[in-house]
């Protein structure tokens, strides 16, 4: 089932036609026509980040009662920062900037300690197998960071991101980038 969308309009169009598409089967019970809208999801700043659907099991519905969330492409599920901030961080690392500086540059300020940056890198590292499989080559040279893990990760990411539009990443993957 599609969970990432380019725009709120696309989400609306999807939820309006959802009952009639077999590709919208609930991942838990496989029924596709029991969805009920459960309203928008908002960020802490009050912006809409997506929409929630329930596989209804009340009021004449016989779904499983579980919730499915639809996200805007720009939203990283369960993370505080948006995809564009993470991409700005990765781009600067690939350019050779130190982790702390890349993190602060991506955020646009230096208020926070870069602990979050290491959390991102760990989460990206955990997804390495996915990028390794679509690697065209490992010939791209990234600055010699001391950490071999960081070198490997940035090599894989830069190869993987070459030629792809990062603003559409999650929509193409249909899964969280990080
Ligand atoms: Zn269900």
Boltz pocket constraint, residues with backbone or C-beta under 6 A from the ligand:
constraints:
  - pocket:
      binder: B
      contacts: [[A, 26], [A, 27], [A, 28], [A, 29], [A, 30], [A, 31], [A, 55], [A, 63], [A, 64], [A, 65], [A, 66]]
      max_distance: 6.0
